[in-house]
Amino acid sequence: MKMLFVTHAGDPGGAEFTLLAVCRSMREDAEVLLLQHGSFEKVLREQNIRYSVHEMGSVAHGVRRGGDLRSVVRAIPATVSAVAHLARTARRFDVVVCFSQKAFVIAALAKPFMRRPIVWFMNDILSTDHFSPLMIRMVTGLARIAADQVALVSQQAMDAWVRAGGRRRGANVVISGIDTDDIARQLEDRARVVSYRARFTPDGRPLIGMFGRICRWKGQDVFLRAMAQVPGARAIVVGGTFFEEREFAQELSRLVTELALSDRVEFVGHVEDPITLMAACDVVAHCSTAPEPSGRVITEAMFAGTPVIGSNAGGVPEFIVQNETGQLTPLNDHEALAAAIRRYLDNPQWSREVAAKARHSAEEKFSARATISGFQRAIESL
């Protein structure tokens, strides 16, 4: 079947990397519709995946998951335009696959006109930690009417979906796996791993990494407070900053000064080869302060062979077996995070054993093969 994949994101995140893995498995039968211009276009061109862009504009993209009714109303003109465009485009395809909430809302509104089944990869955990009550009611209501299949990325995400009023029938867990070919490409250049390590810890001190977009609920502030309790170690904060998070980024800069970390912490920004940089770290810390639907950063660290720590909430415990394939720490607990980091650094042999078990677990359970297999089952059940 020919499939149209739709996402509102112009810049790739975890959902878009999952989209790439599925599209590559289909090749000529897949095309992507973006609802915003951005760096994801370059990625799609490099992967030889057909795509088009229908720019919705800043007003529509300004509707947030925690937004109110006014933001929804302001976005109506751009939404109507996108619905009409999708309805025309989708007639060339057999199935429409949505990889973001905004994409799904557009597809649901377009369904009476395009008359195509919709598969929605729900890449978030549907709770009031992330969504306003209005948004929860809207997406669960639309899903009951328009979604033929809903893919949730963890059992916790599935449970939250059902608790929020989502329909159980037609909903399945599909792990958001990692492309092992991309892993191999990023890790084959060992000289680059060595170069990263020489750049960020030239004196050979332990290097602790945190990876992910600069965002308040991702917990970069928790990470910095933990690093203040790990003397002698260096730290890198890897990830870009969106416009709406500039104020938080400034708060982090002030916190670095307040904690006297200026000579031990570096903000790296976005990098094209995060797994290579993970391999140069001694520990990777995941510090989200609200439940995550899954754990892409965690599985990337596992594939990189680096010991990992994850926030013990949401879908993360489905990826880390405590003290076997990693460590779990409570949300917002910088002291527990510092203790977990020190435990790795103080026990190098145990750390290597944990990292080896984690990599084996990732290869067995969390590769893109699992994602593609789950996606195929969802399509077959249409």
C-alpha positions in Angstrom: 0.0 0.0 0.0 1.1 3.6 -0.7 1.3 5.6 2.5 1.4 9.3 3.3 3.3 10.2 6.5 2.4 13.5 8.1 4.1 15.5 10.8 4.0 19.1 11.9 7.7 19.2 12.9 10.1 21.0 10.7 13.1 19.9 12.8 13.5 16.2 13.6 12.9 14.8 17.1 12.3 11.3 18.4 9.0 10.8 16.5 10.6 11.9 13.2 13.5 9.5 13.5 10.9 6.7 14.0 9.1 8.0 10.9 12.4 7.8 9.0 12.9 4.2 10.0 9.4 3.2 8.8 9.7 5.1 5.6 13.1 3.5 4.7 11.5 0.1 5.1 8.9 1.1 2.5 11.0 3.1 0.0 8.9 3.9 -3.1 5.6 3.4 -1.3 6.2 6.2 1.2 6.0 10.0 1.0 6.1 12.6 3.8 4.1 15.7 4.2 5.6 18.3 6.5 3.5 21.1 8.0 6.5 23.3 8.6 9.8 24.1 6.9 13.0 23.1 8.7 16.1 21.0 8.9 14.1 17.8 8.6 13.8 18.5 4.8 17.6 18.1 4.5 17.4 14.7 6.3 14.7 13.5 4.0 16.6 14.5 0.9 19.7 12.7 2.2 17.6 9.6 2.8 16.1 9.9 -0.7 12.6 10.0 0.8 10.0 11.9 -1.2 8.4 14.8 0.7 6.4 18.0 0.3 5.8 20.9 2.7 2.5 22.8 3.4 3.6 25.6 5.8 0.9 26.3 8.4 2.4 29.4 9.8 3.4 30.6 13.3 -0.1 31.0 14.6 -1.0 27.3 14.1 2.4 26.2 15.4 1.9 28.3 18.4 -0.9 26.0 19.6 0.7 24.1 22.5 -0.3 20.9 24.2 -1.1 22.9 27.3 -2.8 25.6 25.3 -6.3 27.1 25.9 -9.3 27.6 23.6 -8.1 31.0 22.4 -5.0 29.6 20.8 -7.1 26.9 19.1 -9.5 29.5 17.7 -6.6 31.7 16.4 -5.3 28.7 14.5 -8.6 27.9 12.6 -7.7 29.7 9.3 -4.4 27.9 9.0 -6.0 24.6 10.0 -8.7 24.9 7.4 -6.0 25.4 4.7 -4.0 22.4 5.9 -7.2 20.2 6.0 -8.0 21.1 2.4 -4.4 20.5 1.3 -4.2 17.1 3.1 -7.6 16.0 1.7 -6.4 16.6 -1.9 -2.9 15.1 -1.3 -4.2 11.9 0.5 -6.3 10.8 -2.4 -3.1 9.5 -4.1 -2.4 7.2 -1.1 -4.0 4.2 0.6 -3.3 5.1 4.2 -2.4 8.3 6.1 0.1 7.9 9.0 0.3 10.7 11.5 3.4 11.3 13.7 2.3 14.3 15.8 -0.8 15.5 17.6 -1.2 18.5 15.2 -0.8 16.2 12.2 -3.5 13.9 13.6 -5.9 16.7 14.3 -5.5 17.9 10.7 -6.0 14.3 9.3 -9.0 13.7 11.5 -10.7 16.9 10.2 -9.8 15.9 6.6 -11.0 12.3 6.9 -14.6 12.9 5.6 -13.1 14.5 2.5 -10.1 12.2 1.8 -11.8 8.9 3.0 -8.6 7.2 3.9 -7.8 5.1 7.0 -5.6 6.9 9.6 -2.9 5.4 11.7 -1.7 7.6 14.5 1.7 7.1 16.2 1.0 8.7 19.6 4.5 9.6 20.6 3.5 11.3 23.9 2.0 10.2 27.2 -1.4 11.6 27.5 -1.5 13.2 31.0 -2.0 16.6 32.6 1.8 16.8 33.1 2.0 17.5 29.3 -1.5 18.3 28.0 -4.3 20.7 29.1 -7.7 19.0 29.9 -9.1 20.7 26.7 -6.4 19.1 24.5 -6.9 15.7 26.1 -10.6 15.8 25.5 -10.1 17.0 21.9 -7.6 14.3 20.9 -9.3 11.4 22.5 -12.6 12.5 21.1 -11.2 12.9 17.6 -9.4 9.5 17.9 -12.7 7.7 18.7 -14.2 9.1 15.5 -11.3 9.2 13.1 -8.3 7.0 14.1 -8.4 3.5 12.7 -5.3 2.5 14.6 -3.4 4.2 17.4 0.2 3.2 18.2 1.5 4.0 21.7 5.2 3.8 22.4 5.1 2.0 25.8 2.7 0.2 28.1 2.7 3.2 30.4 1.7 5.4 27.5 -1.1 2.9 26.7 -2.4 2.9 30.2 -2.4 6.7 30.3 -4.2 6.7 27.0 -7.0 4.5 28.3 -7.2 6.4 31.6 -7.6 9.7 29.7 -10.6 8.3 27.8 -8.9 6.9 24.7 -10.5 4.0 23.0 -8.8 0.6 23.8 -9.9 -1.1 20.6 -7.5 -0.4 17.8 -4.7 0.8 20.2 -1.4 -1.1 20.3 2.0 -0.7 21.8 4.7 -0.1 19.1 8.2 0.5 20.5 10.0 3.6 19.0 13.2 1.7 18.1 16.6 2.9 17.0 18.0 2.4 13.5 21.0 0.0 14.1 22.5 1.0 10.7 22.7 4.6 11.9 24.2 3.4 15.2 26.9 1.6 13.3 27.6 4.6 11.1 28.0 6.9 14.1 30.2 4.5 16.1 32.5 3.2 13.3 34.7 6.3 13.4 36.5 5.7 16.7 38.8 8.6 16.0 35.8 11.0 16.3 34.8 9.5 19.7 38.4 10.1 20.8 38.3 13.6 19.4 35.1 14.4 21.3 36.6 13.1 24.5 39.7 15.2 24.0 37.6 18.3 23.3 35.3 18.1 26.4 37.6 16.5 29.0 41.2 17.2 27.9 42.5 16.4 31.3 40.9 12.9 31.3 38.4 13.6 34.1 35.1 11.7 33.9 32.6 13.1 31.4 28.8 13.0 32.2 26.4 13.8 29.4 22.8 15.0 29.2 21.1 14.8 25.8 17.8 16.4 24.7 16.2 19.6 23.8 16.6 22.4 26.3 13.2 22.4 27.9 12.1 23.0 31.5 10.5 19.5 31.9 13.5 17.8 30.5 15.3 18.7 33.8 18.6 20.3 32.8 18.4 22.2 36.1 18.2 18.9 38.0 21.3 17.7 36.1 23.3 20.8 37.0 22.4 20.6 40.7 23.5 16.9 40.6 26.8 17.8 38.9 27.5 20.2 41.8 27.6 17.2 44.0 30.0 15.2 41.7 33.3 17.0 42.2 36.1 16.3 39.7 33.7 15.4 36.9 33.0 17.4 33.7 29.6 17.7 32.1 28.1 18.5 28.8 24.5 19.5 28.1 23.7 18.5 24.5 20.6 19.8 22.6 19.1 22.9 20.9 16.9 25.6 22.3 13.5 26.5 20.8 12.4 30.1 20.9 9.9 29.5 23.7 12.5 28.1 26.0 15.0 30.9 25.7 14.1 32.2 29.2 14.8 28.7 30.7 18.1 28.6 28.9 19.1 31.9 30.5 18.0 30.5 33.9 20.4 27.6 33.3 23.3 29.9 32.6 22.7 31.8 35.8 22.4 28.4 37.7 25.8 27.4 36.3 27.3 30.5 37.8 25.4 30.2 41.1 26.7 26.6 41.5 30.3 27.5 40.5 30.2 25.0 37.6 31.5 27.4 34.9 34.8 25.5 34.6 33.1 22.0 34.5 29.9 22.4 32.5 29.6 23.1 28.7 26.4 23.7 26.7 27.1 22.1 23.4 23.9 22.8 21.4 22.6 20.5 18.7 25.0 17.9 17.2 24.5 15.7 14.1 26.0 12.6 15.7 24.7 12.4 19.3 25.4 8.7 19.7 29.1 9.3 18.8 29.2 11.9 21.6 27.4 9.5 24.0 30.1 6.9 23.3 32.7 9.5 24.5 30.9 9.9 27.9 31.4 7.9 31.0 27.7 8.2 32.0 24.6 9.5 30.3 21.9 11.0 32.5 18.2 11.3 31.7 16.6 13.8 34.0 13.0 14.5 32.9 10.8 16.0 35.7 7.5 14.6 34.2 6.7 11.1 32.9 8.2 10.3 29.5 6.3 8.1 27.1 9.4 6.1 26.3 13.1 6.5 26.4 14.9 7.2 23.1 17.9 9.0 24.7 18.2 6.0 27.1 18.2 3.4 24.3 20.7 5.5 22.3 23.0 5.5 25.3 22.5 1.7 25.6 23.5 1.2 21.9 26.5 3.5 22.5 27.7 1.3 25.3 27.6 4.0 27.9 26.0 3.4 31.4 22.7 5.3 31.7 20.5 6.7 34.4 16.8 7.4 33.8 14.0 9.2 35.6 11.8 6.5 37.2 8.4 7.4 35.7 6.3 6.9 32.6 7.7 4.4 30.1 11.3 4.7 31.2 11.2 1.7 33.6 10.2 -0.5 30.6 13.6 0.3 29.1 15.8 0.1 32.2 16.0 -2.9 34.6 17.2 -1.4 37.8 20.9 -2.2 38.6 21.0 -4.6 35.7 20.8 -2.5 32.5 21.0 0.9 34.2 19.9 2.9 37.2 16.6 4.6 37.9 16.2 7.7 40.1 13.1 9.6 41.3 11.8 12.6 39.5 13.3 15.9 40.5 15.8 14.3 42.9 19.2 15.8 42.1 20.7 14.1 45.2 19.7 10.7 44.0 21.0 11.5 40.5 24.3 12.6 41.9 24.6 9.4 44.0 23.8 7.2 40.9 26.5 9.1 38.9 29.1 8.6 41.7 28.1 4.9 41.9 29.0 4.4 38.3 32.3 6.3 38.6 33.3 4.5 41.8 32.6 1.0 40.3 34.1 1.0 36.8 34.0 -2.8 36.4 30.3 -2.9 37.4 29.6 0.0 35.1 31.1 -1.9 32.2 29.0 -5.0 33.0 25.8 -2.9 33.2 26.6 -1.2 29.9 27.2 -4.5 28.2 23.9 -6.0 29.4 22.1 -2.8 28.4 23.5 -3.0 24.8 22.5 -6.6 24.5 19.0 -5.7 25.7 18.7 -2.8 23.3 19.8 -4.9 20.3 17.2 -7.5 21.3 14.2 -5.3 22.1 14.7 -1.7 21.0 15.9 -1.7 17.4 14.0 -0.2 14.5 13.1 -3.8 13.5 10.7 -3.9 16.4 9.1 -0.6 15.3 8.7 -1.8 11.7 7.2 -5.1 12.8 4.7 -3.4 15.1 3.8 -0.9 12.3 3.2 -3.8 9.9 0.9 -5.5 12.4 -1.1 -2.2 12.8 -1.4 -1.9 9.0 -2.5 -5.6 8.6 -5.3 -5.1 11.2 -6.9 -2.2 9.3 
